[in-house]
Amino acid sequence: MHYGLVGLQARIQLAAAQLRFGQRAEARAALAAALLDAVQDDFWVLFVEQYPALAPLLEEEDWAACEPRLGPFVARILPAGRAFAVRLGLPAPAPELPLTDRDRELARLVAGRCTNKEIAAALYLSEGTVKQYINQLYAKLDMGGDPRTRRARLAEWYQKNAPRN
């Protein structure tokens, strides 16, 4: 196998590993680099083989905004990847769970750098309940990693998705 292909496959697997460990930004960067290398030679099958591990990034990101050539390239990968996952007997990616008003309020308070104790006081809840609700919110948004990283990612998510007045 040519060393370029080995490097490409290594970057794809690195992206999959980073995504699995909750390092979404790093995974997206590694995947973007791999996609940009692969689009030149139309090496899309390598991504199909890793689709089950990369589905959240491949499905949710706007790759055309990253680089116009990537939109059609990823559009070829997606149906083949979905079919590959079905052949393997893997479940379809879970649909994003709808967020409740309470979830959005929690995200707002976390983004405002409130502690669990402050959130509990503001919402008339116990600290344990607040912790449980926040962990459920992390699960709904598929945010892994250590608590500090998750809080920072939740704050970033809220800044991007907060209702504009």
N, C-alpha and C positions, 0 to 999 in steps of 0.2 A: 504494500500500500504506500502511496506517495506520502511524504512527510507533511505536506499541506493538508491532506485529508485527515491524517492522524491529529494534527493540531486543531482542525475544525471540529472533529468529533470530541476532542478533549474540551473545547470551549462549550460545546452543546451540553456535555455531561456536567461540566462545572456549573452552568446555568441551572440545570435540573437540581443539582445538589444544593446550591445556594437557595433556590426557591423552597426546597424541602425544609431547610433550616431557618426559614423565615427571613432571609436576606433578599427581599424582593427587589430593592433598588440595584443591588449587585448582580442579581440574577438577570434583571432586565438589561443591564449594561453588557453582561457576557453574552446574552442571547442576541442583542443588537449587533455586537461585533461579529458573532458567528453568522448571522443572517446576511450582513453586509459582505462578508467574505464569500458566502455560498451563492448569493444572487448572481455574481459575476459568471459563475460556471454552471448555474442552474442545478446545484446540488441540493435539491429539496427533500429527497428521500431520507437523508440522515435525520431530518427533523421529524418526519413521519414516524420513524422508529422510536423517537423519544417523546412523541406526542403525549402519551399518558402522564409523563412527569412534567411536561411543559405546558399542558393545556391551559392552565389559568393565565399564563403570560401570552401565549399565542392567541387565545380567544379574546382577551380583554383589552389588550393594548392597541393603540392606533398606530400601526407600523408605518402606514403611509405618511403620517405626520413626521416620523423620524427620518424617513427617506422615501421619496415617491415610488422608487422601484420596489420597495418592500411590500407595498399594499398588494399588488397582483401576485407577488411571490408567496406571501403568507396565505393569500386566498387559495392558492393551489395546495398548500400544505394542509389546511384545515379539514376539507372533506376526506382527504386520504387518511389523515391522522384519526379522525372520528371513526372511519371504517376499520382502521387497524385496531383501535381500542375495542371495538365491537367484536372483531375476530378473536381477540385475546380474551374476551368474556369480561372485560372491565366495565364497571358502571360508568354511565355518562357523568360528566362533571356536575356536581351539585349546583342547582340554581341558587343564585344569590338570595338570601333570606331577606324579606322586607324589613326595614328598620321601623321601629315604633317611635312615637313622639318621645317616649322616655329614653330610648337609645340616642336620639339626636340631642336631647338635653344633657345626657351623660357625656356625650362626645364634646359638646360645647364647654362643659365644666372642666373636662380633662384638658381640652385645648387652652383653656384659661389658666392652666397650671394649678388648679385646685387639688388639694390632697383628698384622699378618701374621706377623712374626717370632715373636711369642709363641705364636700359633696353630700355626705350623710346629713349634715346640719341643714343644708340648703333644701334638700328633698324630703326631709323628715323621715329618714331611713336609718337603719343601723349601719355601722361600717362594714359588717360582714355582708349585708345585703348589697351594699354598693359594690363591694369587691366581686360578689357573684354576678351582678348585672354587668359590670365592666368586662369580666371574663367571657360572659355570653356575647357581649358586643364584639370582642376580639374574635371569637369563633365565627360570628356572622360575617365579619369582614375578612376572615381568613388571615389573621395577623398572628404570626408566631414570633418566637424569640423571647429574650429576657424581658422582665416587666418594664424597665426603663425604655428599651427600644420600642416595645409595643405602645407605650404611652406617647412617645414621640411620633410614631407612625400614625396613631389615632389622631393626634393633634394636626398632623399634616393632612390626613384625610378630611378632617373637619374643615380646615382652611380651604380646601379645594371644593368641598361639597356643601358648605354652609349656605343657607338661604341668603340671597342678597336683598337688602332693603332698598 
